[in-house]
Amino acid sequence: MPTEWAYLSATRLLAVMAAGQLTSRELLEYYRQRIEQYNPQFNAVVATAFDAALRRADQADSARRNGESWGPLHGLPMTIKDTFEVQGMPCVAGAPALAGHQPANHAFAVQRLVDAGAIIFAKTNVPLYAGDIQSYNKVYGTTNNPWDNSRTPGGSSGGAAAALAAGFTSLELGSDIGGSIRTPAHFCGVFGHKTTYGIVSSRGHIPGPPGMLSEPDLAVPGPLARSAEDLDLALQVVAASGPLMSEHWSLTLPPPRATQLQDFRVLLWLDDPLCPLDENLKPVYERLHQQLQQLGASVTLGAPDGVSLSRFFPTYMSLLGSVLGSGMKPGQRRMMRLMGGMARRFGRWLKSGAYGDEFLLGMGQSHADWVKRSEERHRLSESFSKLFDDYDVVLTPVAMTAAFRHLQDVPIQVRKLDVNGERRNYSDMFMWIAPATLMGLPATSAPVGQTAAGLPVGIQILGRRYDDRTTIEFARLLEQAGMDFRAPPGLS
């Protein structure tokens, strides 16, 4: 089997299969061989269902020969982040307490993929309850970044991004509340899309608990891939009226605002006093600025007028805390309020993370307090949306660093990262992703180069609510201009 199957896009693989040059079974067998060869190094794939997948692949091949189509993903093998329930496979979400959880049904977004013809053959690794920007847990162990085994692929969709970078799959379904799609895409040099809040249902995602019917605040599912075209392909499959909506509702996303770089109005926001960047990222972003200008885009460099990360991050941390605190017992929530009060009073001397008090207090806040914070969110969103009258997209960093070395030996709340010779709080990694999450905006993470040390660097492309196809189209145009996926060293 030729090695080029590993890094063909999903769109290209579907075309090759439709042309009769490749079968679903052959592609699935190829992925199995590649996973057997490389997964021991990376531990991206943590559970498989090859027997059932091969049966479905044979059915897909038979249907294709008979001129039948199951949909836009007909016979495409793919992996799924192990926070989504997939019938017939474990859904552990990195938690020992769920090691035996075998869902009876697909998650809503997974069912959309299956109904479109996809073949789910494996699950990819995540941190405990998807609660970290590294991907490791006591059930399945640590996932390594295919660019450097000593570094994390990110989290919580770290196994998903690593599987794509290693050529184990062409398409993935991830989820994002704290950059969990965008950061792994940035760390592994792949594409990822955080969808507009509400256009893809989270039902069947853990956390919340198995069987939860309501949609969580802030969190969204979204695709990861090695091409922007594949993000759009998957988006149009999974974006739909969710189970809490009337059957009479429908969703139609607007087309991209522009289809040529020279027609895009771009705000390039790269600096903020709350979260300075690692110096290793800056040359990549400077080249991006130059390339955009050379390609004819209208580029404005600088922060939006009157806007800084400090306007968004406290509210984001408070609402994020409320999501994570919703599963706690009353006594635990009271303890979080007490700790939050201590952090507010003594945080400066303890050198705790910026607005860590907001996070802790958010975990124990009353509903009345949540309503006030949510109103702050909507006021910020209303103000920020006016920016898109003047710009089609806003480009920002995804995180303050490229992929960092595994850091598991101390509790998450006291972890520090070395950035430009300073010890920075681990929670600073959430700062650049916070605005899009807080305001429910679409945000595409796209690779734009590498550091001098050869680590991938991504850019975050923000758009107005429901302009998901605009941010993905901008990523596609960057890809077309040479800012595309590159295979990690030693893989082909």
PLY file of the C-alpha trace (Angstrom):
ply
format ascii 1.0
element vertex 492
property float x
property float y
property float z
element edge 491
property int vertex1
property int vertex2
end_header
0.00 0.00 0.00
1.52 3.38 -0.96
2.56 5.58 1.96
0.91 8.66 0.48
-2.48 7.55 1.86
-1.27 8.70 5.30
-1.27 12.38 4.46
-3.94 12.74 1.80
-6.82 14.96 2.87
-10.23 13.50 3.58
-11.57 15.29 0.53
-8.90 13.74 -1.68
-9.34 10.26 -0.18
-13.08 10.41 -0.84
-12.39 11.36 -4.46
-9.86 8.54 -4.87
-12.33 6.02 -3.45
-15.12 7.36 -5.65
-12.83 6.88 -8.67
-12.28 3.24 -7.75
-8.55 3.65 -7.02
-8.92 2.78 -3.33
-11.47 0.94 -1.23
-12.65 1.74 2.28
-11.31 -1.63 3.44
-7.87 -0.94 1.95
-7.69 2.47 3.58
-8.82 1.09 6.93
-6.28 -1.75 6.76
-3.63 0.82 5.91
-4.50 2.92 8.97
-4.39 -0.19 11.15
-0.87 -1.02 9.93
0.29 2.54 10.42
-1.14 2.71 13.93
0.57 -0.57 14.81
3.85 0.84 13.52
3.82 4.34 15.01
1.26 4.54 17.81
3.57 2.98 20.43
5.71 6.14 20.12
2.85 8.60 20.37
-0.04 6.88 22.18
-2.57 8.97 20.29
-5.03 6.12 19.62
-6.28 4.46 22.81
-9.15 2.19 21.70
-10.06 0.56 18.40
-12.98 -1.33 16.85
-11.42 -2.67 13.67
-13.63 -5.76 13.29
-16.85 -3.75 13.26
-15.23 -1.03 11.17
-14.06 -3.54 8.56
-17.57 -4.95 8.25
-18.91 -1.46 7.67
-16.08 -0.75 5.20
-17.08 -3.82 3.18
-20.66 -2.58 3.15
-19.47 0.86 2.01
-17.41 -0.69 -0.78
-20.35 -2.83 -1.91
-22.68 0.17 -1.91
-20.16 2.23 -3.88
-19.83 -0.49 -6.52
-23.62 -0.54 -6.82
-23.76 3.21 -7.38
-25.22 3.97 -3.94
-24.07 6.90 -1.82
-24.34 7.08 1.96
-23.52 10.78 1.96
-20.56 13.18 1.74
-18.33 10.98 3.95
-19.20 7.67 2.27
-16.84 4.98 3.52
-14.29 7.36 5.11
-12.55 5.79 8.14
-11.96 8.31 10.95
-11.13 8.58 14.62
-13.07 10.36 17.39
-11.89 12.12 20.54
-12.58 9.93 23.57
-14.99 12.39 25.13
-17.70 11.59 22.57
-19.87 8.54 23.03
-19.60 6.03 20.20
-21.84 3.00 20.24
-19.88 -0.23 20.70
-16.72 1.50 21.94
-15.58 2.66 25.39
-15.97 6.32 26.29
-13.61 6.90 29.21
-12.80 10.64 28.97
-9.53 9.87 30.75
-11.38 8.95 33.96
-10.77 5.68 35.85
-14.36 5.89 37.11
-15.57 5.54 33.50
-13.17 2.79 32.43
-16.10 0.43 31.89
-18.48 2.89 30.26
-19.88 1.46 27.02
-22.45 3.86 25.50
-25.63 2.49 23.98
-25.87 5.32 21.45
-23.73 7.68 19.44
-23.26 11.27 20.54
-25.38 13.61 18.41
-22.42 14.91 16.36
-21.04 11.38 15.94
-24.41 10.23 14.64
-24.31 13.04 12.07
-20.91 11.79 10.88
-22.08 8.17 10.71
-25.26 9.15 8.87
-23.04 10.97 6.35
-21.16 7.72 5.70
-18.16 7.91 8.06
-16.67 4.76 9.59
-15.55 5.26 13.21
-12.69 2.90 13.93
-10.78 4.35 16.91
-10.83 6.75 19.87
-8.06 9.24 20.67
-6.60 10.21 24.02
-7.58 13.08 26.32
-6.74 14.33 29.82
-8.86 13.47 32.85
-12.37 14.71 32.06
-10.87 16.85 29.28
-9.59 19.21 31.97
-6.02 20.04 30.88
-3.97 21.42 28.02
-1.92 18.24 28.08
-3.31 14.80 27.19
-2.52 12.15 29.78
-4.52 10.08 32.27
-4.24 7.04 34.53
-6.26 4.82 32.21
-4.37 5.26 28.92
-1.18 7.11 29.83
0.53 10.03 28.06
0.18 11.14 24.45
3.34 12.53 22.85
3.62 15.17 20.17
4.71 13.60 16.85
7.03 16.61 16.32
8.91 15.84 19.55
8.07 12.97 21.90
9.27 14.99 24.89
6.52 17.56 24.29
2.77 17.59 24.71
0.42 17.62 21.72
-1.87 19.83 23.78
-5.27 19.10 25.22
-7.88 18.21 25.55
-8.06 17.12 21.89
-4.37 16.19 22.05
-4.79 12.62 20.89
-6.89 13.87 17.98
-4.28 16.37 16.79
-1.44 13.87 17.29
-3.33 11.22 15.30
-3.75 13.64 12.41
-0.09 14.70 12.51
1.00 11.05 12.58
-1.19 10.10 9.60
-3.53 7.77 11.52
-6.68 9.47 10.24
-7.68 12.28 7.90
-10.50 13.70 10.01
-11.32 14.07 13.69
-14.08 15.37 15.92
-12.87 17.41 18.88
-14.37 19.75 21.46
-13.34 23.13 22.83
-14.00 25.17 25.96
-10.45 26.15 26.91
-8.80 26.04 23.49
-9.11 22.25 23.41
-9.30 22.18 19.60
-7.25 25.28 18.81
-4.24 24.65 21.08
-3.59 21.03 19.98
-3.93 22.13 16.34
-1.34 24.87 17.01
0.99 22.48 18.84
0.79 19.75 16.17
0.67 21.83 12.99
-2.84 20.81 11.90
-6.11 22.66 11.32
-8.86 22.93 13.92
-12.14 24.80 14.10
-13.99 26.00 17.19
-17.53 26.43 15.96
-19.93 29.25 16.73
-21.62 28.37 20.01
-24.85 26.45 19.47
-24.47 25.25 15.88
-23.17 21.78 16.84
-24.80 19.87 19.66
-22.67 18.57 22.56
-25.16 15.90 23.57
-23.30 12.65 24.23
-20.08 14.44 25.23
-18.32 13.73 28.55
-18.15 15.95 30.56
-21.06 16.51 31.54
-22.07 13.21 32.95
-23.25 10.34 30.74
-26.87 10.86 29.77
-26.88 14.66 30.16
-29.55 16.20 27.90
-28.84 19.94 28.24
-26.11 21.81 26.37
-23.19 23.08 28.50
-22.26 26.74 28.53
-19.20 27.84 26.49
-18.27 24.38 25.17
-18.58 23.38 21.50
-17.70 20.38 19.31
-15.74 21.00 16.13
-13.59 19.29 13.50
-9.81 18.88 13.22
-8.08 17.96 9.96
-4.94 18.46 7.88
-6.64 20.86 5.48
-9.09 23.73 5.72
-11.22 22.17 2.98
-11.75 19.16 5.24
-12.82 21.42 8.11
-15.54 22.84 5.88
-16.55 19.36 4.73
-16.97 18.15 8.32
-18.58 21.37 9.51
-21.37 21.08 6.99
-22.06 17.56 8.25
-22.10 18.21 12.00
-23.63 21.72 12.06
-27.37 21.21 12.48
-30.36 22.00 14.64
-29.69 20.16 17.88
-32.02 17.84 19.81
-33.21 20.69 22.06
-34.46 22.63 19.04
-37.78 22.18 17.31
-37.77 19.82 14.34
-39.02 22.79 12.31
-35.84 24.78 12.91
-33.05 24.75 10.36
-29.50 26.06 10.24
-27.96 27.75 7.22
-24.48 29.21 7.62
-23.67 32.17 5.38
-21.07 31.75 2.64
-17.55 33.16 3.13
-17.33 36.94 3.05
-14.58 36.73 0.43
-12.85 34.05 -1.62
-9.55 35.82 -2.40
-6.99 37.07 0.11
-6.86 40.49 -1.55
-10.54 40.96 -0.76
-10.16 40.29 2.98
-9.94 43.08 5.56
-7.71 41.72 8.32
-6.95 42.89 11.84
-3.70 41.31 13.05
-3.69 41.49 16.87
-0.43 40.01 18.17
0.44 41.87 21.38
-1.28 42.31 24.70
0.21 43.33 28.07
-1.72 40.61 29.88
-0.13 37.81 27.83
3.17 38.61 26.06
4.30 36.00 23.54
7.34 33.76 23.60
9.98 35.43 21.42
10.21 32.22 19.38
6.73 32.84 17.95
7.27 36.41 16.85
9.38 35.79 13.70
6.65 33.48 12.39
3.98 36.10 12.91
6.15 38.83 11.40
6.54 36.69 8.27
2.79 36.13 8.22
2.23 39.89 8.31
4.60 40.39 5.40
3.08 37.54 3.40
-0.46 38.84 3.85
0.59 42.27 2.61
2.43 40.78 -0.35
-0.63 38.71 -1.22
-2.77 41.82 -1.32
-4.84 41.50 1.85
-5.77 44.72 3.65
-3.97 44.30 6.98
-4.17 46.49 10.08
-1.62 45.65 12.78
-2.55 46.22 16.40
-5.17 45.61 19.06
-8.77 46.62 18.43
-9.44 50.14 19.69
-10.08 50.09 23.43
-9.81 46.30 23.60
-7.43 44.13 25.61
-7.44 40.59 26.92
-8.06 41.94 30.42
-11.58 42.91 29.29
-12.45 39.31 28.48
-10.39 37.05 30.70
-12.00 37.71 34.14
-15.51 37.03 32.80
-14.29 33.99 30.89
-12.63 32.55 34.00
-15.76 33.12 36.08
-18.06 31.42 33.57
-15.55 28.62 32.96
-15.49 28.05 36.71
-19.27 27.86 36.77
-19.26 25.14 34.09
-16.68 23.04 35.93
-18.32 23.68 39.31
-21.74 22.53 38.15
-20.85 18.90 38.82
-19.56 19.51 42.34
-21.32 18.77 45.61
-22.54 21.75 47.69
-19.72 21.38 50.19
-17.13 21.41 47.41
-18.63 24.54 45.91
-18.54 26.27 49.30
-14.87 25.33 49.56
-14.21 26.85 46.14
-15.81 30.12 47.26
-13.61 30.15 50.36
-10.49 29.46 48.31
-11.52 32.11 45.80
-11.82 34.67 48.55
-8.36 33.78 49.82
-6.95 33.99 46.28
-8.52 37.43 45.78
-7.01 38.68 49.02
-3.58 37.05 48.93
-3.10 36.05 45.27
-0.54 38.78 44.62
1.77 37.42 47.32
1.08 33.79 46.41
1.84 34.59 42.74
-1.25 32.70 41.64
-2.48 32.91 38.07
-4.17 36.05 36.79
-7.85 36.03 37.72
-7.55 32.65 39.39
-9.84 34.07 42.06
-12.53 34.59 39.41
-12.24 30.94 38.41
-12.53 29.65 41.99
-15.35 32.01 42.90
-17.07 31.08 39.65
-17.08 27.42 40.65
-19.15 28.29 43.71
-21.15 31.26 42.50
-24.90 31.61 42.87
-27.25 31.63 39.92
-27.80 35.35 40.46
-24.06 35.96 40.18
-23.91 33.81 37.05
-26.68 35.88 35.45
-24.64 39.05 36.09
-21.54 37.50 34.55
-23.51 36.25 31.58
-24.86 39.76 31.04
-21.25 41.03 31.02
-20.50 38.43 28.37
-23.33 39.62 26.15
-22.37 43.27 26.52
-18.80 42.44 25.51
-20.09 40.44 22.55
-22.36 43.26 21.42
-19.48 45.72 21.52
-16.93 43.41 19.88
-19.29 42.45 17.05
-19.09 46.01 15.71
-15.45 45.29 14.87
-16.64 43.04 12.05
-18.20 46.00 10.29
-14.63 47.09 9.52
-12.82 43.72 9.38
-13.72 40.34 7.96
-11.42 38.40 10.27
-9.32 39.09 13.36
-6.07 37.13 13.64
-4.51 36.44 17.03
-2.06 33.95 18.52
-3.54 30.71 19.79
-1.29 30.56 22.85
1.77 32.27 24.29
4.14 29.42 23.37
4.64 26.57 20.94
4.35 23.01 22.30
6.05 22.74 25.69
7.69 19.76 27.36
5.52 17.34 29.33
4.71 18.84 32.72
2.91 16.40 34.99
4.89 16.25 38.22
3.12 19.10 40.03
-0.59 19.95 40.44
-2.12 21.99 37.63
-2.73 25.05 39.80
0.97 25.53 40.61
2.48 24.68 37.22
4.79 27.23 35.65
6.12 27.58 32.10
9.40 29.25 31.13
8.68 32.05 28.67
11.39 34.53 27.71
13.29 33.76 30.90
10.25 34.29 33.12
8.20 31.77 35.09
4.67 32.22 33.73
1.52 30.71 35.19
0.12 27.67 33.38
-3.30 29.32 33.21
-1.84 32.06 30.98
-2.18 29.50 28.16
-5.94 30.19 28.18
-5.70 33.95 27.64
-5.63 34.23 23.85
-8.38 31.67 23.35
-10.69 33.29 25.92
-12.38 36.00 23.78
-13.73 33.62 21.13
-14.97 31.14 23.73
-16.56 33.80 25.92
-18.38 35.44 23.01
-19.26 32.19 21.20
-17.38 33.22 18.06
-16.03 30.89 15.37
-12.26 30.50 15.56
-10.09 28.50 13.18
-6.57 27.45 14.12
-4.33 27.18 11.04
-0.61 26.37 10.71
1.50 29.30 9.49
5.09 28.17 10.06
7.62 26.80 12.51
9.86 28.19 15.21
13.64 28.19 14.74
13.64 24.94 16.73
11.22 23.36 14.22
8.02 23.38 16.28
4.70 24.17 14.57
3.05 27.56 15.02
-0.61 28.29 14.33
-2.67 31.44 14.01
-6.19 31.88 15.38
-8.72 33.28 12.88
-11.77 34.86 14.54
-14.98 35.83 12.78
-18.41 37.24 13.53
-20.92 34.78 14.99
-22.01 32.26 12.34
-19.22 33.31 9.97
-17.60 29.87 10.43
-17.19 29.43 6.70
-15.40 32.78 6.48
-12.72 31.85 9.03
-12.27 28.43 7.41
-12.06 30.00 3.95
-9.36 32.39 5.18
-7.43 29.37 6.51
-7.85 27.69 3.10
-6.41 30.72 1.35
-3.43 30.74 3.72
-2.95 27.06 2.93
-3.15 27.80 -0.77
-0.41 30.41 -0.29
1.94 27.81 1.20
1.01 27.94 4.90
-0.10 24.34 5.05
0.31 21.11 6.98
3.79 19.59 6.99
4.51 16.05 8.13
6.64 15.82 11.30
10.27 14.77 10.82
10.72 11.03 10.38
7.14 10.44 9.24
5.97 10.11 5.66
0 1
1 2
2 3
3 4
4 5
5 6
6 7
7 8
8 9
9 10
10 11
11 12
12 13
13 14
14 15
15 16
16 17
17 18
18 19
19 20
20 21
21 22
22 23
23 24
24 25
25 26
26 27
27 28
28 29
29 30
30 31
31 32
32 33
33 34
34 35
35 36
36 37
37 38
38 39
39 40
40 41
41 42
42 43
43 44
44 45
45 46
46 47
47 48
48 49
49 50
50 51
51 52
52 53
53 54
54 55
55 56
56 57
57 58
58 59
59 60
60 61
61 62
62 63
63 64
64 65
65 66
66 67
67 68
68 69
69 70
70 71
71 72
72 73
73 74
74 75
75 76
76 77
77 78
78 79
79 80
80 81
81 82
82 83
83 84
84 85
85 86
86 87
87 88
88 89
89 90
90 91
91 92
92 93
93 94
94 95
95 96
96 97
97 98
98 99
99 100
100 101
101 102
102 103
103 104
104 105
105 106
106 107
107 108
108 109
109 110
110 111
111 112
112 113
113 114
114 115
115 116
116 117
117 118
118 119
119 120
120 121
121 122
122 123
123 124
124 125
125 126
126 127
127 128
128 129
129 130
130 131
131 132
132 133
133 134
134 135
135 136
136 137
137 138
138 139
139 140
140 141
141 142
142 143
143 144
144 145
145 146
146 147
147 148
148 149
149 150
150 151
151 152
152 153
153 154
154 155
155 156
156 157
157 158
158 159
159 160
160 161
161 162
162 163
163 164
164 165
165 166
166 167
167 168
168 169
169 170
170 171
171 172
172 173
173 174
174 175
175 176
176 177
177 178
178 179
179 180
180 181
181 182
182 183
183 184
184 185
185 186
186 187
187 188
188 189
189 190
190 191
191 192
192 193
193 194
194 195
195 196
196 197
197 198
198 199
199 200
200 201
201 202
202 203
203 204
204 205
205 206
206 207
207 208
208 209
209 210
210 211
211 212
212 213
213 214
214 215
215 216
216 217
217 218
218 219
219 220
220 221
221 222
222 223
223 224
224 225
225 226
226 227
227 228
228 229
229 230
230 231
231 232
232 233
233 234
234 235
235 236
236 237
237 238
238 239
239 240
240 241
241 242
242 243
243 244
244 245
245 246
246 247
247 248
248 249
249 250
250 251
251 252
252 253
253 254
254 255
255 256
256 257
257 258
258 259
259 260
260 261
261 262
262 263
263 264
264 265
265 266
266 267
267 268
268 269
269 270
270 271
271 272
272 273
273 274
274 275
275 276
276 277
277 278
278 279
279 280
280 281
281 282
282 283
283 284
284 285
285 286
286 287
287 288
288 289
289 290
290 291
291 292
292 293
293 294
294 295
295 296
296 297
297 298
298 299
299 300
300 301
301 302
302 303
303 304
304 305
305 306
306 307
307 308
308 309
309 310
310 311
311 312
312 313
313 314
314 315
315 316
316 317
317 318
318 319
319 320
320 321
321 322
322 323
323 324
324 325
325 326
326 327
327 328
328 329
329 330
330 331
331 332
332 333
333 334
334 335
335 336
336 337
337 338
338 339
339 340
340 341
341 342
342 343
343 344
344 345
345 346
346 347
347 348
348 349
349 350
350 351
351 352
352 353
353 354
354 355
355 356
356 357
357 358
358 359
359 360
360 361
361 362
362 363
363 364
364 365
365 366
366 367
367 368
368 369
369 370
370 371
371 372
372 373
373 374
374 375
375 376
376 377
377 378
378 379
379 380
380 381
381 382
382 383
383 384
384 385
385 386
386 387
387 388
388 389
389 390
390 391
391 392
392 393
393 394
394 395
395 396
396 397
397 398
398 399
399 400
400 401
401 402
402 403
403 404
404 405
405 406
406 407
407 408
408 409
409 410
410 411
411 412
412 413
413 414
414 415
415 416
416 417
417 418
418 419
419 420
420 421
421 422
422 423
423 424
424 425
425 426
426 427
427 428
428 429
429 430
430 431
431 432
432 433
433 434
434 435
435 436
436 437
437 438
438 439
439 440
440 441
441 442
442 443
443 444
444 445
445 446
446 447
447 448
448 449
449 450
450 451
451 452
452 453
453 454
454 455
455 456
456 457
457 458
458 459
459 460
460 461
461 462
462 463
463 464
464 465
465 466
466 467
467 468
468 469
469 470
470 471
471 472
472 473
473 474
474 475
475 476
476 477
477 478
478 479
479 480
480 481
481 482
482 483
483 484
484 485
485 486
486 487
487 488
488 489
489 490
490 491
